Amino acid sequence: MVRESPRLLRELSELDLVLDFLERMNLHDLTKVPLTVTDRLEASGLSDTQDVRPTLLIPRVLDRQQFLRRELAALRRAGAN
């Protein structure tokens, strides 16, 4: 179980970078998300990310981060027992 912690931390870090990119796109009114970004999102567990505007992807990324943080917290609690 504890072996999963580094993977979750990497995913969270990756999603932080993607979220920052999406937010900057949104600030500049850009709507076409690059394929490299949607590929990263799909690798992180999100589906149907192609041809979706940043404003719609941002809440999905935040939800995924919250899910991963909860999973990480549960692993840490389990490791403490």
C-alpha positions in Angstrom: 0.0 0.0 0.0 2.7 2.5 1.0 4.3 1.8 -2.4 1.4 3.6 -4.0 2.3 6.9 -2.3 5.0 7.9 -4.7 2.7 7.2 -7.7 -0.1 9.3 -6.2 2.3 12.1 -5.4 3.6 12.1 -9.0 0.0 12.1 -10.4 -0.9 15.0 -8.1 2.2 16.9 -9.2 1.5 16.3 -12.8 -2.1 17.4 -12.4 -0.9 20.6 -10.7 1.2 21.4 -13.8 -1.7 20.7 -16.1 -4.1 22.7 -14.0 -1.8 25.7 -14.1 -1.5 25.4 -17.9 -5.3 25.2 -18.2 -5.8 28.2 -16.0 -3.3 30.2 -18.1 -5.1 29.1 -21.2 -8.4 30.3 -19.7 -6.9 33.7 -18.8 -5.9 34.2 -22.4 -9.2 33.0 -23.8 -7.6 30.1 -25.5 -10.0 27.2 -26.1 -8.1 24.5 -28.0 -6.3 22.3 -25.5 -3.2 20.7 -26.9 -3.1 17.0 -27.5 -0.2 16.6 -25.1 -2.3 18.0 -22.3 -5.3 15.9 -23.0 -3.0 12.8 -23.2 -1.7 13.6 -19.7 -5.2 14.0 -18.4 -6.2 10.7 -19.8 -3.1 9.0 -18.3 -4.3 10.4 -15.0 -7.6 8.7 -15.2 -9.8 11.3 -16.9 -11.7 10.3 -20.0 -13.3 12.3 -22.9 -10.9 15.2 -22.6 -10.3 15.9 -26.3 -12.1 18.9 -27.8 -13.2 20.1 -24.4 -12.6 23.7 -23.4 -10.3 24.5 -20.5 -13.2 26.0 -18.5 -14.8 22.6 -18.5 -11.6 20.6 -17.8 -10.5 22.7 -14.8 -13.3 21.4 -12.4 -12.7 17.9 -13.6 -8.9 18.2 -12.8 -9.7 19.6 -9.4 -12.1 16.7 -8.7 -9.5 14.2 -9.7 -6.9 15.9 -7.4 -9.3 15.7 -4.5 -9.9 12.0 -5.2 -6.2 11.4 -5.3 -5.6 13.4 -2.1 -8.2 11.3 -0.3 -6.7 8.1 -1.6 -3.2 9.3 -0.4 -4.6 10.2 3.0 -6.3 6.8 3.4 -3.0 5.0 2.5 -1.1 7.1 5.0 -3.7 6.3 7.7 -3.5 2.6 6.8 0.3 2.7 7.0 0.1 4.3 10.5 -1.9 1.4 11.9 
